[in-house]
Amino acid sequence: MSAAERYLRLGLQVDRHVEGIVDAYFGPPELAEEVEAAPPAEPSVLVAEAESLLDELADGWLRDQVFGLHAYAGVLAGVRRAYADEVEACYGFRPTHTDEAVFAEAHERLDELLPGDGTLAGRLERWEASIRVPPEEVEVMAAAVIEEARRQTRDLFGLPDGEDVELDIVRDEPWLAFCAYLGGLRSRIAINVDLPFSAIEVLVTTMHETYPGHHAERCSKEHSLVRARGLLEETIVLVPTPQSLVSEGIAKLAPSLLLEGAGGAALAQIVRDAGIELELADVLAVQRAREPLEWAAVNAALLLYEEAADEADVRAYLERWELLTPELSAHAIRFLREPTSRTYVVTYPAGKELCEAYVAGDPARFHRLLTEQVRVGDLLAAASA
Protein backbone atom coordinates (compact mmCIF):
# COMPACT_ATOMS: atom_id res chain seq x y z
CA MET A 1 0.00 0.00 0.00
CA SER A 2 1.39 3.40 -0.98
CA ALA A 3 2.10 6.16 1.54
CA ALA A 4 -0.89 8.13 0.18
CA GLU A 5 -3.21 5.14 0.64
CA ARG A 6 -1.95 4.58 4.18
CA TYR A 7 -2.61 8.26 4.90
CA LEU A 8 -6.16 7.98 3.58
CA ARG A 9 -6.78 4.90 5.67
CA LEU A 10 -5.34 6.55 8.77
CA GLY A 11 -7.60 9.57 8.34
CA LEU A 12 -10.65 7.37 7.84
CA GLN A 13 -9.74 5.31 10.90
CA VAL A 14 -9.41 8.41 13.08
CA ASP A 15 -12.87 9.48 11.88
CA ARG A 16 -14.29 6.22 13.28
CA HIS A 17 -13.53 7.60 16.74
CA VAL A 18 -14.70 11.20 16.18
CA GLU A 19 -17.16 11.63 13.34
CA GLY A 20 -16.45 14.80 11.39
CA ILE A 21 -12.66 14.55 11.44
CA VAL A 22 -12.97 13.69 7.75
CA ASP A 23 -14.38 16.86 6.24
CA ALA A 24 -14.55 15.35 2.76
CA TYR A 25 -13.56 12.07 1.10
CA PHE A 26 -13.74 11.18 -2.57
CA GLY A 27 -10.92 8.66 -2.73
CA PRO A 28 -11.10 4.93 -3.53
CA PRO A 29 -14.47 3.70 -2.23
CA GLU A 30 -13.08 0.26 -1.47
CA LEU A 31 -10.65 1.78 1.03
CA ALA A 32 -13.48 3.55 2.87
CA GLU A 33 -15.57 0.37 2.79
CA GLU A 34 -12.68 -1.64 4.27
CA VAL A 35 -12.26 0.81 7.14
CA GLU A 36 -16.00 0.96 7.79
CA ALA A 37 -16.33 -2.84 7.84
CA ALA A 38 -13.54 -3.37 10.38
CA PRO A 39 -13.76 -2.61 14.11
CA PRO A 40 -12.31 0.82 15.00
CA ALA A 41 -8.57 0.56 15.51
CA GLU A 42 -7.28 1.36 18.97
CA PRO A 43 -5.95 4.94 19.17
CA SER A 44 -2.54 3.63 20.25
CA VAL A 45 -2.42 1.61 17.03
CA LEU A 46 -3.22 4.75 15.04
CA VAL A 47 -0.43 6.62 16.80
CA ALA A 48 2.02 3.85 15.91
CA GLU A 49 0.85 3.81 12.29
CA ALA A 50 1.27 7.58 12.04
CA GLU A 51 4.78 7.32 13.51
CA SER A 52 5.71 4.60 11.05
CA LEU A 53 4.45 6.70 8.17
CA LEU A 54 6.30 9.78 9.41
CA ASP A 55 9.55 7.80 9.47
CA GLU A 56 9.13 6.99 5.78
CA LEU A 57 8.05 10.38 4.45
CA ALA A 58 10.38 13.11 3.26
CA ASP A 59 9.73 16.70 4.29
CA GLY A 60 6.71 18.02 2.43
CA TRP A 61 2.96 18.61 2.39
CA LEU A 62 1.99 15.01 3.08
CA ARG A 63 4.35 14.74 6.04
CA ASP A 64 2.81 17.91 7.49
CA GLN A 65 -0.59 16.27 7.24
CA VAL A 66 0.47 13.04 8.89
CA PHE A 67 2.11 15.02 11.70
CA GLY A 68 -1.23 16.67 12.42
CA LEU A 69 -3.04 13.34 12.37
CA HIS A 70 -0.41 11.86 14.66
CA ALA A 71 -1.08 14.65 17.17
CA TYR A 72 -4.84 14.12 17.06
CA ALA A 73 -4.51 10.33 17.35
CA GLY A 74 -2.37 10.99 20.41
CA VAL A 75 -5.20 13.01 21.95
CA LEU A 76 -7.52 10.04 21.37
CA ALA A 77 -4.93 7.76 22.97
CA GLY A 78 -4.82 9.91 26.10
CA VAL A 79 -1.63 11.86 25.44
CA ARG A 80 -1.75 15.01 27.58
CA ARG A 81 -0.70 18.24 25.90
CA ALA A 82 -1.21 21.87 26.73
CA TYR A 83 -3.89 23.33 24.47
CA ALA A 84 -1.42 25.55 22.58
CA ASP A 85 0.88 22.55 22.06
CA GLU A 86 -2.00 20.53 20.63
CA VAL A 87 -3.03 23.30 18.26
CA GLU A 88 0.54 23.77 17.05
CA ALA A 89 1.04 20.03 16.52
CA CYS A 90 -2.17 19.77 14.51
CA TYR A 91 -2.01 22.92 12.40
CA GLY A 92 1.61 24.07 12.39
CA PHE A 93 0.69 27.40 14.02
CA ARG A 94 1.02 28.19 17.72
CA PRO A 95 -1.77 30.28 19.29
CA THR A 96 -0.82 32.97 21.77
CA HIS A 97 -2.86 35.39 23.83
CA THR A 98 -3.73 38.57 21.95
CA ASP A 99 -3.44 41.65 24.13
CA GLU A 100 -6.84 43.20 24.79
CA ALA A 101 -5.35 46.55 23.72
CA VAL A 102 -5.70 45.22 20.15
CA PHE A 103 -9.43 44.78 20.70
CA ALA A 104 -9.73 48.15 22.42
CA GLU A 105 -8.16 49.81 19.38
CA ALA A 106 -10.62 48.02 17.10
CA HIS A 107 -13.44 49.21 19.33
CA GLU A 108 -12.24 52.79 18.88
CA ARG A 109 -12.36 52.43 15.10
CA LEU A 110 -15.85 50.94 15.31
CA ASP A 111 -16.93 53.75 17.62
CA GLU A 112 -16.11 56.20 14.83
CA LEU A 113 -17.91 54.16 12.18
CA LEU A 114 -21.13 53.13 13.88
CA PRO A 115 -23.94 55.68 14.23
CA GLY A 116 -26.14 56.33 17.23
CA ASP A 117 -25.84 56.42 21.00
CA GLY A 118 -25.43 53.77 23.66
CA THR A 119 -22.96 50.95 24.12
CA LEU A 120 -20.76 49.90 21.24
CA ALA A 121 -22.19 46.37 21.31
CA GLY A 122 -25.71 47.77 21.21
CA ARG A 123 -24.91 50.09 18.31
CA LEU A 124 -23.30 47.22 16.39
CA GLU A 125 -26.36 45.06 16.99
CA ARG A 126 -28.69 47.84 15.78
CA TRP A 127 -26.50 48.45 12.72
CA GLU A 128 -26.63 44.76 11.84
CA ALA A 129 -30.37 44.70 12.42
CA SER A 130 -30.76 47.59 9.96
CA ILE A 131 -29.44 45.35 7.18
CA ARG A 132 -30.89 42.08 8.50
CA VAL A 133 -32.05 39.49 5.96
CA PRO A 134 -35.23 37.65 7.03
CA PRO A 135 -34.51 33.89 7.39
CA GLU A 136 -36.98 33.03 4.65
CA GLU A 137 -35.08 35.25 2.19
CA VAL A 138 -31.56 33.99 2.92
CA GLU A 139 -31.78 31.17 0.39
CA VAL A 140 -32.80 33.40 -2.53
CA MET A 141 -30.11 35.96 -1.77
CA ALA A 142 -27.42 33.31 -1.28
CA ALA A 143 -28.34 31.63 -4.58
CA ALA A 144 -27.97 34.94 -6.42
CA VAL A 145 -24.61 35.58 -4.74
CA ILE A 146 -23.41 32.12 -5.78
CA GLU A 147 -24.13 32.80 -9.44
CA GLU A 148 -22.45 36.22 -9.47
CA ALA A 149 -19.46 35.08 -7.42
CA ARG A 150 -19.02 32.06 -9.70
CA ARG A 151 -18.91 34.33 -12.74
CA GLN A 152 -16.36 36.65 -11.17
CA THR A 153 -14.21 33.79 -9.86
CA ARG A 154 -14.14 32.14 -13.26
CA ASP A 155 -13.00 35.40 -14.84
CA LEU A 156 -10.35 36.16 -12.19
CA PHE A 157 -8.93 32.76 -11.30
CA GLY A 158 -10.48 30.15 -13.57
CA LEU A 159 -12.67 27.19 -12.61
CA PRO A 160 -12.81 23.62 -13.93
CA ASP A 161 -15.51 22.88 -16.45
CA GLY A 162 -18.45 21.04 -14.95
CA GLU A 163 -18.07 22.25 -11.36
CA ASP A 164 -21.26 23.01 -9.45
CA VAL A 165 -22.77 23.57 -6.00
CA GLU A 166 -26.15 22.88 -4.44
CA LEU A 167 -27.56 24.99 -1.63
CA ASP A 168 -29.34 23.73 1.50
CA ILE A 169 -30.91 25.73 4.32
CA VAL A 170 -30.53 24.00 7.71
CA ARG A 171 -31.11 24.53 11.45
CA ASP A 172 -29.72 23.30 14.79
CA GLU A 173 -26.04 23.03 13.84
CA PRO A 174 -22.96 24.22 15.79
CA TRP A 175 -21.69 26.12 12.75
CA LEU A 176 -22.90 29.06 10.71
CA ALA A 177 -22.42 27.44 7.31
CA PHE A 178 -20.67 24.40 5.86
CA CYS A 179 -19.28 23.27 2.52
CA ALA A 180 -19.51 19.51 2.07
CA TYR A 181 -17.31 18.62 -0.88
CA LEU A 182 -18.77 15.59 -2.66
CA GLY A 183 -16.08 14.96 -5.25
CA GLY A 184 -16.66 15.07 -8.97
CA LEU A 185 -16.22 18.88 -8.78
CA ARG A 186 -19.45 19.24 -6.77
CA SER A 187 -20.24 20.62 -3.31
CA ARG A 188 -23.29 20.88 -1.09
CA ILE A 189 -23.45 24.20 0.78
CA ALA A 190 -25.49 24.39 3.98
CA ILE A 191 -26.43 27.68 5.68
CA ASN A 192 -27.77 27.58 9.25
CA VAL A 193 -30.63 30.08 9.54
CA ASP A 194 -31.08 29.55 13.28
CA LEU A 195 -28.65 32.45 13.61
CA PRO A 196 -29.43 35.96 12.32
CA PHE A 197 -27.80 37.05 9.07
CA SER A 198 -27.11 40.61 8.08
CA ALA A 199 -26.82 41.34 4.36
CA ILE A 200 -23.03 41.57 4.55
CA GLU A 201 -22.95 38.24 6.40
CA VAL A 202 -24.96 36.60 3.63
CA LEU A 203 -22.50 37.96 1.07
CA VAL A 204 -19.39 37.01 3.02
CA THR A 205 -20.60 33.61 4.22
CA THR A 206 -21.78 32.54 0.79
CA MET A 207 -18.50 33.50 -0.90
CA HIS A 208 -16.52 31.94 1.96
CA GLU A 209 -18.22 28.60 1.33
CA THR A 210 -18.40 28.75 -2.46
CA TYR A 211 -16.58 31.18 -4.78
CA PRO A 212 -13.73 31.88 -4.50
CA GLY A 213 -13.67 30.06 -1.14
CA HIS A 214 -14.03 26.43 -0.09
CA HIS A 215 -15.79 25.00 -3.13
CA ALA A 216 -13.50 26.83 -5.55
CA GLU A 217 -10.45 25.46 -3.71
CA ARG A 218 -11.67 21.89 -3.53
CA CYS A 219 -12.82 21.60 -7.14
CA SER A 220 -9.69 23.36 -8.39
CA LYS A 221 -7.47 20.99 -6.44
CA GLU A 222 -9.40 17.94 -7.59
CA HIS A 223 -8.85 19.14 -11.14
CA SER A 224 -5.18 20.19 -10.86
CA LEU A 225 -3.81 17.80 -8.24
CA VAL A 226 -5.96 14.65 -8.33
CA ARG A 227 -7.01 14.36 -11.96
CA ALA A 228 -3.97 16.01 -13.56
CA ARG A 229 -1.22 14.76 -11.23
CA GLY A 230 -2.70 11.70 -9.55
CA LEU A 231 -2.12 12.95 -5.99
CA LEU A 232 -4.35 10.54 -4.11
CA GLU A 233 -3.70 12.29 -0.79
CA GLU A 234 -5.79 15.22 -2.01
CA THR A 235 -8.95 13.06 -2.06
CA ILE A 236 -9.41 13.50 1.69
CA VAL A 237 -9.85 16.70 3.70
CA LEU A 238 -8.98 16.33 7.38
CA VAL A 239 -10.00 18.79 10.09
CA PRO A 240 -7.11 18.68 12.62
CA THR A 241 -4.33 19.24 10.07
CA PRO A 242 -2.45 22.12 8.40
CA GLN A 243 -4.65 21.66 5.34
CA SER A 244 -7.52 23.20 7.30
CA LEU A 245 -5.63 26.32 8.30
CA VAL A 246 -4.73 27.00 4.67
CA SER A 247 -8.26 26.23 3.52
CA GLU A 248 -9.90 28.53 6.06
CA GLY A 249 -7.37 31.23 5.20
CA ILE A 250 -8.36 30.99 1.55
CA ALA A 251 -12.06 31.13 2.42
CA LYS A 252 -11.65 34.05 4.84
CA LEU A 253 -9.70 36.03 2.26
CA ALA A 254 -11.99 35.12 -0.64
CA PRO A 255 -14.91 37.55 -0.08
CA SER A 256 -12.69 40.64 0.12
CA LEU A 257 -11.09 39.78 -3.22
CA LEU A 258 -14.47 40.23 -4.90
CA LEU A 259 -16.14 42.80 -2.67
CA GLU A 260 -13.15 45.15 -2.68
CA GLY A 261 -12.58 44.69 -6.41
CA ALA A 262 -14.38 45.75 -9.55
CA GLY A 263 -17.13 43.19 -8.95
CA GLY A 264 -18.16 44.55 -5.57
CA ALA A 265 -20.89 46.75 -7.02
CA ALA A 266 -22.63 43.81 -8.70
CA LEU A 267 -22.66 41.86 -5.44
CA ALA A 268 -23.98 44.83 -3.48
CA GLN A 269 -26.75 45.23 -6.07
CA ILE A 270 -28.05 41.76 -5.17
CA VAL A 271 -28.71 43.09 -1.67
CA ARG A 272 -30.37 46.25 -2.95
CA ASP A 273 -32.57 44.19 -5.28
CA ALA A 274 -33.84 42.45 -2.14
CA GLY A 275 -34.93 45.81 -0.76
CA ILE A 276 -32.08 46.31 1.71
CA GLU A 277 -30.10 49.53 1.55
CA LEU A 278 -26.38 48.82 1.56
CA GLU A 279 -23.52 51.27 1.17
CA LEU A 280 -20.71 48.90 0.29
CA ALA A 281 -17.80 51.17 1.26
CA ASP A 282 -19.30 51.79 4.72
CA VAL A 283 -20.03 48.11 5.31
CA LEU A 284 -16.53 47.06 4.26
CA ALA A 285 -15.01 49.64 6.61
CA VAL A 286 -16.94 48.09 9.51
CA GLN A 287 -15.89 44.60 8.43
CA ARG A 288 -12.23 45.57 8.34
CA ALA A 289 -12.47 47.26 11.73
CA ARG A 290 -13.96 44.09 13.24
CA GLU A 291 -11.32 41.69 11.90
CA PRO A 292 -8.93 41.92 14.89
CA LEU A 293 -11.80 40.95 17.18
CA GLU A 294 -11.73 37.41 15.77
CA TRP A 295 -8.63 36.78 17.86
CA ALA A 296 -10.86 37.14 20.94
CA ALA A 297 -12.23 33.67 20.12
CA VAL A 298 -8.70 32.26 20.27
CA ASN A 299 -8.21 33.97 23.64
CA ALA A 300 -11.51 32.41 24.73
CA ALA A 301 -10.24 28.94 23.79
CA LEU A 302 -7.05 29.55 25.75
CA LEU A 303 -9.14 30.66 28.72
CA LEU A 304 -11.27 27.52 28.56
CA TYR A 305 -8.53 24.98 27.99
CA GLU A 306 -5.39 26.45 29.53
CA GLU A 307 -6.83 28.44 32.41
CA ALA A 308 -9.93 26.29 33.05
CA ALA A 309 -12.10 29.41 33.08
CA ASP A 310 -15.81 29.12 33.79
CA GLU A 311 -17.97 29.10 30.68
CA ALA A 312 -19.99 32.04 31.95
CA ASP A 313 -16.80 34.07 32.29
CA VAL A 314 -15.70 33.10 28.79
CA ARG A 315 -19.07 34.12 27.38
CA ALA A 316 -18.77 37.47 29.15
CA TYR A 317 -15.28 37.86 27.68
CA LEU A 318 -16.59 37.23 24.14
CA GLU A 319 -19.49 39.61 24.64
CA ARG A 320 -17.16 42.33 25.87
CA TRP A 321 -14.29 42.04 23.42
CA GLU A 322 -15.73 40.37 20.31
CA LEU A 323 -19.00 42.26 20.82
CA LEU A 324 -21.07 39.10 20.50
CA THR A 325 -24.70 39.00 21.53
CA PRO A 326 -25.57 36.51 24.30
CA GLU A 327 -27.09 34.26 21.63
CA LEU A 328 -23.86 34.24 19.63
CA SER A 329 -21.60 33.84 22.66
CA ALA A 330 -23.56 30.70 23.62
CA HIS A 331 -23.12 29.44 20.06
CA ALA A 332 -19.38 30.18 20.26
CA ILE A 333 -19.04 28.12 23.45
CA ARG A 334 -20.85 25.24 21.78
CA PHE A 335 -18.38 25.42 18.88
CA LEU A 336 -15.40 25.48 21.25
CA ARG A 337 -16.69 22.40 23.07
CA GLU A 338 -17.19 20.27 19.95
CA PRO A 339 -14.45 17.59 19.58
CA THR A 340 -13.93 18.49 15.92
CA SER A 341 -13.73 22.25 16.46
CA ARG A 342 -12.21 22.85 19.91
CA THR A 343 -8.83 23.61 18.29
CA TYR A 344 -10.21 24.65 14.90
CA VAL A 345 -11.02 28.18 16.04
CA VAL A 346 -7.42 29.30 15.38
CA THR A 347 -7.68 28.49 11.68
CA TYR A 348 -9.95 31.47 10.94
CA PRO A 349 -7.93 34.51 12.08
CA ALA A 350 -4.52 32.86 11.64
CA GLY A 351 -5.39 31.47 8.21
CA LYS A 352 -6.74 34.82 7.05
CA GLU A 353 -3.70 36.81 8.19
CA LEU A 354 -1.20 34.30 6.80
CA CYS A 355 -2.93 33.84 3.44
CA GLU A 356 -3.35 37.60 3.05
CA ALA A 357 0.38 38.09 3.68
CA TYR A 358 1.19 35.31 1.21
CA VAL A 359 -1.04 36.70 -1.55
CA ALA A 360 0.07 40.30 -0.96
CA GLY A 361 -2.44 41.59 -3.51
CA ASP A 362 -1.23 39.31 -6.33
CA PRO A 363 -4.09 37.32 -7.96
CA ALA A 364 -1.57 34.78 -9.28
CA ARG A 365 -0.59 33.90 -5.72
CA PHE A 366 -4.22 33.40 -4.73
CA HIS A 367 -4.54 31.12 -7.75
CA ARG A 368 -1.61 29.13 -6.34
CA LEU A 369 -3.48 28.74 -3.06
CA LEU A 370 -6.47 27.38 -4.97
CA THR A 371 -4.53 24.91 -7.11
CA GLU A 372 -1.28 23.91 -5.34
CA GLN A 373 -0.16 22.29 -2.09
CA VAL A 374 0.94 25.43 -0.31
CA ARG A 375 2.20 24.57 3.19
CA VAL A 376 1.65 26.47 6.43
CA GLY A 377 5.42 26.93 6.55
CA ASP A 378 5.22 28.74 3.20
CA LEU A 379 2.62 31.10 4.66
CA LEU A 380 4.64 31.71 7.81
CA ALA A 381 7.73 32.48 5.72
CA ALA A 382 5.78 35.00 3.63
CA ALA A 383 4.36 36.65 6.76
CA SER A 384 7.79 37.08 8.31
CA ALA A 385 9.50 38.28 5.14
MOPEGI-V880065 format. One record per residue. N is the residue number from 1. RES is the residue in one small letter. SS is DSSP state (2 for helix, 1 for strand, 0 for the rest). OMEGA is omega in degrees with one decimal (999 if undefined). Layout:
N:RES:SS:OMEGA + N:RES:SS:OMEGA
This chain:
1:m:0:-177.6 + 2:s:0:177.6 + 3:a:2:179.9 + 4:a:2:179.0 + 5:e:2:177.7 + 6:r:2:177.0 + 7:y:2:177.8 + 8:l:2:-179.3 + 9:r:2:179.4 + 10:l:2:178.3 + 11:g:2:178.7 + 12:l:2:178.7 + 13:q:2:176.6 + 14:v:2:179.9 + 15:d:2:176.6 + 16:r:2:179.9 + 17:h:2:179.6 + 18:v:0:-178.5 + 19:e:0:-178.7 + 20:g:0:173.7 + 21:i:0:172.6 + 22:v:1:-179.7 + 23:d:1:178.0 + 24:a:1:175.1 + 25:y:1:174.4 + 26:f:0:177.7 + 27:g:0:-178.4 + 28:p:0:-177.8 + 29:p:2:-178.7 + 30:e:2:178.0 + 31:l:2:177.5 + 32:a:2:179.5 + 33:e:2:178.7 + 34:e:2:179.8 + 35:v:2:-178.2 + 36:e:2:-177.2 + 37:a:2:-177.2 + 38:a:0:173.3 + 39:p:0:177.2 + 40:p:0:178.1 + 41:a:0:176.4 + 42:e:0:179.4 + 43:p:2:178.9 + 44:s:2:176.6 + 45:v:2:178.7 + 46:l:2:176.2 + 47:v:2:-179.7 + 48:a:2:179.0 + 49:e:2:177.3 + 50:a:2:179.5 + 51:e:2:177.3 + 52:s:2:-179.9 + 53:l:2:177.8 + 54:l:2:-180.0 + 55:d:2:-175.1 + 56:e:2:-172.7 + 57:l:0:172.1 + 58:a:0:177.2 + 59:d:0:179.9 + 60:g:0:-175.5 + 61:w:2:-176.2 + 62:l:2:178.2 + 63:r:2:175.2 + 64:d:2:-178.2 + 65:q:2:-179.4 + 66:v:2:177.6 + 67:f:2:177.2 + 68:g:2:177.9 + 69:l:2:177.3 + 70:h:2:179.4 + 71:a:2:-177.5 + 72:y:2:175.9 + 73:a:2:176.3 + 74:g:2:176.3 + 75:v:2:178.7 + 76:l:2:-178.7 + 77:a:0:176.4 + 78:g:0:177.2 + 79:v:0:-178.6 + 80:r:0:175.8 + 81:r:0:167.4 + 82:a:0:-176.9 + 83:y:2:-178.7 + 84:a:2:177.5 + 85:d:2:178.9 + 86:e:2:179.3 + 87:v:2:-178.9 + 88:e:2:179.5 + 89:a:2:-179.2 + 90:c:2:-167.8 + 91:y:2:-178.7 + 92:g:0:179.4 + 93:f:0:-177.9 + 94:r:0:178.0 + 95:p:0:174.7 + 96:t:0:179.7 + 97:h:0:174.7 + 98:t:0:-178.9 + 99:d:0:-179.0 + 100:e:2:175.2 + 101:a:2:176.2 + 102:v:2:180.0 + 103:f:2:179.0 + 104:a:2:177.9 + 105:e:2:176.6 + 106:a:2:176.7 + 107:h:2:178.7 + 108:e:2:178.6 + 109:r:2:178.3 + 110:l:2:179.2 + 111:d:2:178.9 + 112:e:2:-172.9 + 113:l:2:-173.1 + 114:l:0:-178.2 + 115:p:0:171.1 + 116:g:0:-179.1 + 117:d:0:177.4 + 118:g:0:-178.0 + 119:t:0:178.9 + 120:l:2:178.8 + 121:a:2:179.2 + 122:g:2:178.1 + 123:r:2:177.8 + 124:l:2:179.8 + 125:e:2:178.5 + 126:r:2:178.2 + 127:w:2:178.6 + 128:e:2:179.5 + 129:a:2:-179.1 + 130:s:2:178.0 + 131:i:0:-179.2 + 132:r:1:174.8 + 133:v:1:177.8 + 134:p:0:-176.6 + 135:p:2:-177.8 + 136:e:2:179.8 + 137:e:2:-178.2 + 138:v:2:-175.7 + 139:e:2:-179.0 + 140:v:2:-180.0 + 141:m:2:-179.5 + 142:a:2:179.2 + 143:a:2:178.7 + 144:a:2:177.8 + 145:v:2:179.3 + 146:i:2:-177.4 + 147:e:2:-179.5 + 148:e:2:-179.7 + 149:a:2:175.8 + 150:r:2:-178.7 + 151:r:2:-178.4 + 152:q:2:179.9 + 153:t:2:178.3 + 154:r:2:-179.1 + 155:d:2:-174.8 + 156:l:2:-169.8 + 157:f:2:-176.6 + 158:g:0:175.3 + 159:l:0:178.3 + 160:p:0:175.2 + 161:d:0:175.5 + 162:g:0:178.8 + 163:e:0:179.9 + 164:d:1:174.9 + 165:v:1:169.6 + 166:e:1:-172.4 + 167:l:1:175.6 + 168:d:1:172.3 + 169:i:1:-174.2 + 170:v:1:176.0 + 171:r:0:174.1 + 172:d:0:174.2 + 173:e:0:179.8 + 174:p:0:-178.1 + 175:w:0:-179.8 + 176:l:0:179.7 + 177:a:1:-174.5 + 178:f:1:174.4 + 179:c:1:175.4 + 180:a:1:179.9 + 181:y:1:-172.5 + 182:l:1:-171.7 + 183:g:1:-177.7 + 184:g:0:178.7 + 185:l:0:-176.3 + 186:r:1:175.2 + 187:s:1:169.8 + 188:r:1:-177.8 + 189:i:1:177.9 + 190:a:1:176.9 + 191:i:1:-175.5 + 192:n:1:-175.2 + 193:v:0:170.7 + 194:d:0:-179.4 + 195:l:0:-178.3 + 196:p:0:178.4 + 197:f:1:166.9 + 198:s:1:-179.4 + 199:a:2:-179.9 + 200:i:2:177.5 + 201:e:2:175.3 + 202:v:2:179.3 + 203:l:2:-174.5 + 204:v:2:-178.0 + 205:t:2:-179.0 + 206:t:2:179.0 + 207:m:2:175.3 + 208:h:2:-175.6 + 209:e:2:-172.5 + 210:t:0:-172.9 + 211:y:0:-0.1 + 212:p:0:-176.4 + 213:g:0:-168.6 + 214:h:2:-177.7 + 215:h:2:179.7 + 216:a:2:178.5 + 217:e:2:-174.4 + 218:r:2:-178.7 + 219:c:2:178.1 + 220:s:2:179.1 + 221:k:2:173.6 + 222:e:2:-179.0 + 223:h:2:-171.2 + 224:s:2:-175.0 + 225:l:2:-178.3 + 226:v:2:-176.2 + 227:r:2:-175.8 + 228:a:0:-173.1 + 229:r:0:177.2 + 230:g:0:-178.7 + 231:l:0:-174.5 + 232:l:2:-178.4 + 233:e:2:179.5 + 234:e:2:178.7 + 235:t:2:174.4 + 236:i:1:176.0 + 237:v:1:-172.2 + 238:l:1:-173.0 + 239:v:0:-171.1 + 240:p:0:-176.2 + 241:t:0:178.4 + 242:p:2:177.1 + 243:q:2:-177.0 + 244:s:2:179.2 + 245:l:2:177.8 + 246:v:2:-177.6 + 247:s:2:178.5 + 248:e:2:175.1 + 249:g:2:176.3 + 250:i:2:-175.2 + 251:a:2:177.2 + 252:k:2:179.5 + 253:l:2:-171.3 + 254:a:2:-175.3 + 255:p:2:-177.8 + 256:s:2:179.8 + 257:l:2:178.3 + 258:l:2:-175.5 + 259:l:2:-178.9 + 260:e:0:178.9 + 261:g:0:-176.4 + 262:a:0:-177.7 + 263:g:0:-177.3 + 264:g:2:-177.5 + 265:a:2:-179.5 + 266:a:2:178.1 + 267:l:2:177.2 + 268:a:2:-179.7 + 269:q:2:176.9 + 270:i:2:178.7 + 271:v:2:-179.1 + 272:r:2:178.6 + 273:d:2:177.0 + 274:a:0:177.1 + 275:g:0:179.6 + 276:i:0:179.2 + 277:e:0:-176.9 + 278:l:0:171.9 + 279:e:0:-169.0 + 280:l:2:-178.0 + 281:a:2:179.9 + 282:d:2:-178.7 + 283:v:2:179.5 + 284:l:2:176.8 + 285:a:2:177.7 + 286:v:2:179.3 + 287:q:2:-179.7 + 288:r:2:-180.0 + 289:a:2:-177.5 + 290:r:2:-172.7 + 291:e:2:-179.7 + 292:p:2:-177.5 + 293:l:2:178.9 + 294:e:2:177.1 + 295:w:2:176.1 + 296:a:2:178.0 + 297:a:2:176.3 + 298:v:2:174.0 + 299:n:2:179.9 + 300:a:2:177.9 + 301:a:2:177.3 + 302:l:2:176.4 + 303:l:2:-178.5 + 304:l:2:-167.0 + 305:y:2:178.3 + 306:e:2:-179.8 + 307:e:0:178.0 + 308:a:0:-179.9 + 309:a:0:175.8 + 310:d:0:-177.8 + 311:e:2:179.2 + 312:a:2:178.6 + 313:d:2:179.2 + 314:v:2:176.3 + 315:r:2:178.8 + 316:a:2:178.2 + 317:y:2:-179.4 + 318:l:2:179.3 + 319:e:2:178.8 + 320:r:2:-169.5 + 321:w:2:177.3 + 322:e:0:177.5 + 323:l:0:178.2 + 324:l:0:169.7 + 325:t:0:175.9 + 326:p:2:178.2 + 327:e:2:-177.7 + 328:l:2:177.6 + 329:s:2:175.7 + 330:a:2:178.2 + 331:h:2:179.6 + 332:a:2:177.7 + 333:i:2:177.8 + 334:r:2:179.3 + 335:f:2:-177.8 + 336:l:2:179.7 + 337:r:2:179.9 + 338:e:0:-179.5 + 339:p:0:-178.5 + 340:t:0:-175.1 + 341:s:0:-175.9 + 342:r:0:176.0 + 343:t:0:-171.3 + 344:y:0:-174.4 + 345:v:0:-178.0 + 346:v:2:-174.3 + 347:t:2:-176.1 + 348:y:2:-179.4 + 349:p:2:-179.3 + 350:a:2:179.0 + 351:g:2:-179.7 + 352:k:2:-177.5 + 353:e:2:-176.9 + 354:l:2:178.7 + 355:c:2:178.4 + 356:e:2:177.4 + 357:a:2:-179.9 + 358:y:2:-178.0 + 359:v:2:176.9 + 360:a:0:176.2 + 361:g:0:-176.3 + 362:d:0:-179.1 + 363:p:2:179.7 + 364:a:2:179.5 + 365:r:2:173.0 + 366:f:2:176.8 + 367:h:2:176.4 + 368:r:2:177.3 + 369:l:2:-178.9 + 370:l:2:-167.3 + 371:t:2:-175.4 + 372:e:0:179.4 + 373:q:0:176.7 + 374:v:0:-175.8 + 375:r:0:176.0 + 376:v:2:176.9 + 377:g:2:176.5 + 378:d:2:179.6 + 379:l:2:179.6 + 380:l:2:178.7 + 381:a:2:178.8 + 382:a:2:-178.4 + 383:a:2:-178.8 + 384:s:2:-177.5 + 385:a:0:999
